[in-house]
Amino acid sequence: MRRGHSPVAETGSDVALTRAAQAGDVVALGLLLEAHQPGMRAVALSILGPGADADDAVQNAALTALRRIGDVRDPAAVGPWLRMIVRNACRSFLRTSSRGVPLDELTRIAAGAGPEEVLERHALRDWIWEAMEELSPTLRVPLVLRHFSSRVTSYDEIARACAVPVGTIRSRLSQGRAKLAEALAATADGAHSDARQRTSASWEEAHGTLAAAERGDFGKVLAERWSPGAALMRGDIRLGGTQALLRGMECDLTAGVRQRPVHVAAGKALAVWEMDLINPPDNPDHCPPAVAWIMTLAAGRVERLRLFHGARVVLPVASV
């Protein structure tokens, strides 16, 4: 992808800009989003009214377009496509009150297309991940959870995972998106790492880590792949080091609890493993149903691990 002078972009037509963007022309993509921002914002305002939620919808749509521009089959209809993304984001917000939807879910145009297929088809995600590495951890973690995780996506959940107020998360997401836009421009000429390959490797590592734990080799994994001073966190509170994590894992395994990876988001400086927690039949409430491993990385080793457990769902009691 190259920045700078773009002869195609100068035509200003949706068709030319879209085709150039699909070919990797960053300037064309920027011009395309700029040209359609008023229409995208008008859709958000008509559904959500003025405020942070409308701003979020437009910003989300811009990020989605970066990743999904290759899905546009009719370049002349890119305007309606962008407005549809905003409309879907707004309606999802209204349906779920405050829960966010990962970017992959906003515009699943191809029926049955999964995140792994999207990664294979669109190198733009590599560019986004590369730019994400330029952000500070304070801004990177909420942004990754909001847009790349599958479960820890609502403002409230992210706030609890990061141990800060919801208002702070809103502010950090807004700052993060603005910084991300700058970082995208700054990294456009660079060589992008292979996000699909990295995510695949992280999936294998998640499965391998859990298999090692069940064999009794979790301590060996921690020694080989984690930093010696790795910290286990709950929010911003340090619970201990790797020994605390080892004891917790052994306690769960002894109780018959197992973990199953269901979603992975992996960058060079941050990885998120989302797991189902499978309790033993004789103690179904031993653990919450799910956990997210939010790992800060340095040189490929885990330096900090936040464990975030989603709220347990309480089923209503049927009246007799």
C-alpha positions, 0 to 999 in steps of 0.5 A: 500500500502506498501513500502520496499522489494518486492519479486515480483518486483525483477523478473523485468518482465512487467507482474509481475510488473504490476500485483503487482502494480495493487495489490498496490505494490508501489515498483513494480509501481516505478520499472515499470515506471523507466524501461519504462521511456526511451521509454516514453521519446523517444516518447515525443522527437519524437513528441515535440522535446527537451524542457519543453513540452516533459518533461511535457508529460512524467511527465503527463504520470507517474501521469496518470499511478499511477491512471490508472494502474488498467485499464491495461488488458494485463500486457505484453502490459504495455509498449505500454500502457505507450507510448500511454499515452505519445503519446496522451498527445503530440498530444493533446498539438499539437492540442490545442497549449498550452491547457492541458488535465486533467489526466482523459481525457488522457487514457479513455480506458473504453468507457463512463467511467467518473471521478466518476467511476474512483474514485470508481474503483481506490484507487490510486487516494486517494494516490495521493491526500494524497501526494498532501496535503504535497505540499506547496500551491504555488506548490499545486494550479497549480498542481491541476488546471493542472491535476484535473480541467476540464477548467483551465488547460492551462499554460496561464489560470493557470498563470492568475488565480495565477497572475504570469507569465507563466514561473513561472507556468512552473517552479512551475509545474516542482517543484510540480511534483518532490515534488509530487514524493517524497511525494508519496513515503513518504505517501505510508504507510499511511492511505489514505482518501477517495477521492471519498467520499470527492469529492461527499461531495464537489459536494453536498456542491457546489449544497447546497451553490448555492441553499442556495444563491438562497433562500437568505441564502448565508450569513448563509452558509458563517458564518457556513462553511467559516473562519471569516477572509476568503478573496476573491482574484483576483490573489494575490490581496485581494478584500475583505472578505465574505461581498464582496462575499455576495454582489457579489452573491446578485448582480448576483442573482438580475440580474438573473444570475445563476451558475451550477456546472459542475466539482469538484476537492476536497482535504483536503487543496484545492477544485475547483468548476467549474461552468457554468454561466447562464445569463438571456435571456435579458442580455446574456453578463452580465457575462462570460460563466464560473467561477472557485471557487479555495478555500484554506481550513483549518480544512474544512473551506474556508480561501481564494477564488480565482474566475477565469473567463475564457475568453469569446469566440468571435464568428466570424461574418459571411460575407454577 
